[in-house]
């Protein structure tokens, strides 16, 4: 499973053109080197859903305000998230089967697998801070660690 954010050509590293950012990357965007990310990135509707719950489950007003601000920035930046549609739902089922087949629990990875399924349907690499969450997918999703 790939864990690089770019392809190495000789001694020059080439950034990928397009990719999907998972929720962990979106949350940490301010501390991630832009060169580690694709030139053009998008998110999925599932990531937007995860970020949308954030302000509602925050435990302090300060945390709630920070999460709401992040959500607003994401909504303004990524105006057309990739949908979790019927094709993504079918791919999700396949990814669940792979994870189960590898002996890993699916329950804690359901959201991650929905994001991965959406990226896979659009044939885009998935950029994440949590590569281990996608273990067991047997290369069916191009997972890029940042």
Secondary structure, 3 states (H helix, E strand, C coil): CCCCCEEEECCEEEECCEEEECHHHHHCHHHCCHHHCCCEEECEHHHHHHHHHHHHHCCCHHHHHHHHHHHHHHHHHCCCCECCCHHHHHHHHHHHHHHHHCCCCCHHHHHHHHHHHHHHHCCCCEEECCHHHHCCCCCCCCEEEC
